[in-house]
Amino acid sequence: MTRSRFETYLCILKVLITNGPLKTTRIAYISNLEPDLLIEYLGFLIKQRAVEERKIDNERSNFAITQHGAKLVKYFWQTELPLIKKEE
């Protein structure tokens, strides 16, 4: 079953809120996404101010959820949407 874009965005945010700042390879592994696709989705989430890129050095970056992103996760996870299955 293929996830919608919305479900994928929410999955990435949930990974970041649960695990803290992570590198793209770790986010891709946990969220089960291809790295190239993840970069595209992270770009969108950064534009929406839901995720921020934190430079470690000149070559590496971590990505972290912002306060705005955490509010989005909280809102959508509490709202009963047919697309989202809550983990129990």
Summary of the structure (lengths in Angstrom):
residues: 88
radius of gyration: 12.7
end to end distance: 20.5
largest distance: 42.3
contacts: 225
relative contact order: 0.19
helix: 55%
strand: 12%
